[in-house]
Amino acid sequence: MSGSYKIITIDGPSGAGKSTVAKLIANKLGFKYLDTGAMYRAVTLYMIENQVDIKNEEEVINALNKLNIGFDSNYRIYLDSQDITEDIRKEKVVKFVSEVSAISSVRRKMVDLQRDIAKEGNYILDGRDAGSVVFPNADYKFYLEASLEERAKRRYKEELSKEVDISFEAVKESIKKRDKYDSNRKDSPLVVPENAIIIDTTNMTIDEVAEEITDIFLNKKTISIFDINSDNLRNREGIMEDNNLSNEQERNEFLKAVEEFGEGDNNNSYKVGNIVKGKIEKFDDSDVFINLNYKVEGKINRSEFEREPYIGEELEALIDSVDNDNGYFILSKAKLDKRRAQFVIEDAIKNNKSVKGIVKEVIKGGFNISIMGYQAFCPFSQIEINKGIKDEEHIGKEYDFKIIKKKGKDIVASRRAYQEEKQNSNIETFLNNLKEGDIINGKVKNIERYGAFIGITEGLDGFLYRENMSWAKIINPKDIITRGEERAFKVLSIDREKHRVDLGLKQLENDSWVQFIEEYHVGDIIKGEVTNIKKFGAFVKVYDDVEGLIHISDLSWNSHVNSPSDFVKKGAYLECKILAIDVPERKLTLGLKQAQENPWDTVSRDFPVKSIVKCKPKRVLKNFAVFELPNGLEGICDIGDFDWINSIVNIKDYIKENEDIDMVILSIDRDKQRIKLSHKHLKESPWRVFEKEHPVGSVVDGIVKAIVESGAVVSLENNLEGFMHISQIDLPKGANLEEALKIGETYPFVVREVNQGKHRISLSRKDYMEAQTKKETQNYISKEEPTSLTYNPFDNINN
C-alpha cells in the first residue's frame, strides 16, 4: 500500500491471540478488521452442512462459487446473510478446518477474496498466511506466538465460557494437531513472514500486546518488539528511552580516573579506582600476577580471564583495592571492561551503532551474550534473520549486535536488527545501481499460482508474474520454473521506495505470437498438438509458444458431444481451421470440424427418411439411446420407438455389445442437427395389420382381460387390446357388467373402429348380439311353412 493507506498483518498459530489483538488495534487506529481465519472456518462450516466431498475438486470449486461471506461492523461473520459467528467455533468445524484450509482451490479463493476486500487499505488482517501470502508486501507485519500450554489454556477458557463440554487435554491435543497440519500443508504453510516482528504473548495480556503493536505503528517505538515475555526478560521492560548506563557519580569517577592516568606514571596514579597498565609475569591456579613497574605488582583473579593468559601479555586493569600485608594491588580486569563497556553501550544506543558480543550459552527464551564483559540477553528470534543453524552452534561465536533495550543492568541485544540494517543498506545500494531493462541473475525462492518470488540480492526478492514467464499460455508456473534454480531475468519495473522489482522471463525471448499472426490468417488450415483437455474444449499448440482453443462445439459436426476426450487425446496431432484471431487479447480460436466436410450437407441424400440404416450403439440413457450413423453423425431413438406394443422397455434388451443394429430414419432436422430413429418401424404397425385382417363390422374373438367402470378391456391377437364401452352391451334390468362378462372367458365382438394414430380398437358386444338376433330371425322365417299360423300373405308383396 502507499500513501496514508496501510495494511497491517498479524499471523501466528491457533490460540496466540491474533483475532482479539487485531480487533483492539483496529479500534485504536480506526482501521477495518478482516478475520481471515474466520473466513476459512466459514468455508469449512459450509462444506460440512452441504455435505461437500472435499476430495472432489469439482464439488469444492462449485461450492466455493456459491459462497457469500460477509462481516458487519461488530466483526460478526455471515454466510448467506446468516450469522455464523458462534457456529464456526464449534468442534465439528475446528476438527476439519485445517484439512479444508489446505485445499489449494480454497486457499486461492480466500486469498483473492481477502485481497479484494482489503485493497482499499487501512485494513488489519490476521490469519496464518496474511503476511506471507495474502499481503507479502504489507506495511507492517507481526507474528504472535505463545507456548502450547498457554494457547491451550486460552482456548479452553473460551470453550468453557460457551458451556462447551470438553477437557483441557482435548483442547491441547487439538491445537497441537492444528499446529502440525498448518506448518506442513503444501499450500501456504504457517511460517514467520519475511521481516515480520515476532511477539511472544505467553506472559502478556491482550492489552499489552495491542499497545506494543500500536506504539510501533505510530512510531513511538523505533525497534522491533519480540519475546518480551520470557522469564529472562520479565524485568527488562522499557525501551531505548533509558540511555543512562550508570549514574552521574559513576561516570565522573571513571572520567577522573582516565584524567589522572593521563598525567603520567607516578606513584599518585596508583590509587583505588585508577587504571594501570602492566605485563603478566606469572600466574597460578588462582591468580595472575602483573608487573606494574616501580617494583609494584598487582594480581587479578584467574576467573576474570575468559581464555588462557600467557607470560609477557600486556593488559590494563582497574585498581580495586590494596593488599598492604602482602604488598599487592588487587586488580580487576572485569571491572575495567565493564566500565568501558558502559560507555561503548551508551554510545551504541545514542548513535545507533553496533557492538561486538560473544554468545556464551543457551538459556530459556534465548542466549546469554557477553558484550565486553557485560551480560546481555538475545532472544531466539533475534539471533539471525533466517534461522540457518542449531541454537547450540552459536555458542562461542562473536557477532555484531544492536542494543535494542536497556534498563538498569538489563540489556537486550539483537543480531537480527544489525543484519536487517546492513541488509537494507545493501538493498538501497543495489536498487540505486539497478535500471529497468537490466539483465540480472536470480534464484527462484517460492512459486505461487500467480507468480514466483526471485531472490536477486540478500534480503530482496523480485517478483515474476505468471504472465511474464512465457509468451505461451501458462497453466502451472511450475511447468516453466523450478524452485531453487538460478537463471537470468529482465528488470521490467523498479519501485525503490517500496523495494519492489518486477521481473520478466519471456522478455528475454522473441514473441512467437507476433511471428504467428504474420504467417497465418483466419480460414487457414494448420496442424497442431493437443496439449491440454478441459470440459469446455481442447488446447492445441500450433506454433512455438502459441496455443489455440477448440471449443467443445467445434470438435464435431455431431451436436451430441459430451466430452472432448471422446474426440481428441492429449499428444495427438490434428489439422484445424483458424476460426478467429484476437490480436489484443492474444487469443486463437480453432475448429476441428470446420477442417472436415460437413456431413449434414449430404445426410438427407445419403440417408432418406424411411430408409433402413445400420447404426452403431453409442450410449444408452433412461428414456432414449444414441446411435452413430455410418457418416459419423448421431441419431436418437426414443424409448417408445423400440416396440409397437410396449412404450416402456429395457433398451438394453434390443442392443447387443459390439453389434450394429438396423434402424429406420424417421426424420432429419438439418437446422437443429437432429436425426430421429426408430427400431419398431422395421415392422408394419400391428394395428394396421389388424385392420386389414379385421375391417370395421367384422367379428373377432377376444378374451375379457379386465372390467372397469366404463367398460371392459379385451385381449386380442398379436398382444393387442381392444376396449368395449359399457354402452356396447345390453344388460338385463338390475344386472351389472361383471354378471354379463366373465374375466378370462372368450366372447365374440364386432369391430366398431380401428384408430391407427391413437393405437385404439373399439369393440361392441351389443352389435354382435343384434346381428346374431337378426340372423336367427331371418333363419327362422326362412324355415317356416306357408300353413303356419304366422304366415302373412302380404309378406311376399312387402318384400
Buried (B, 14 or more C-beta within 10 A) or exposed (E): BEEEEBBBBBBBBBBBBBBBBBBBBBEBBEBBBBBBBBBBBBBBBBBBEEEBEBEEEEBBBEBBEEBEBEBEEEBBBBBEEEEBBEBBBBBEBBBBBBBBBBBBBBBBBBBEBBBEBBEEBBBBBBBBBBBBBBBBBBBBBBBBBBBBEBBBBBBBEBBEEEEEEBEBEBBBEBBBEBBEBBEEBEBBBBBBBBBBBBBBBBBBEBEBBBBBBBBBBEEEBEBBBBBBBBEBBEEBEEBBEEEBBBEEEEBEBBEEBEEBBEEEEEEEBBBEBBBBEBBBEEBEEEBBBBBBEEEBBBBBBBEBBEEEBEEEBEBBBBBBEBEEEEEBBBBBBBBBBBBBBBBBBBBBBEEBBBBEBBBBEBEEBBBBBBBBBBEBBBBBBBBBBEEEEEEEEBBEEEBBBBBBBBBEEBBBBBBBBBBBBBBBEBBEEBBEEBEEEEEBEBBBBBBBBBBBBBBBBEBBBBBBBBBBBBBBBBBEBEEBBEEEEEEEBBBBEBEEEEBBBBBBBBBEEEEBBEBBBEEBEEEEEBEBBBBBBEEEBBBBBBBEBBBBBBBBEBBBBBEBBEEBEEBBEEEEEBEBBBBEBEEEEBEBBBBBBBBEEEBBEEBEEBBEEEEEBEBBBBEBEEEBBBBBBEBEBBBBBBBBBBBBEEEEBEBEEBBEEEEBBEBBBBEBEEEEBBBBBBBBBEEEEBBEBBBEEBEEEEEBEBEBBEBEEEBBBBBBEEEBBBBBBBEBBEEEEEEEBEEBBEEEEEBBBBBBEBEEEEBEBBBBBBBBBEBEEEEEEEEEEEEEEEEEEEEEEEEEEEE
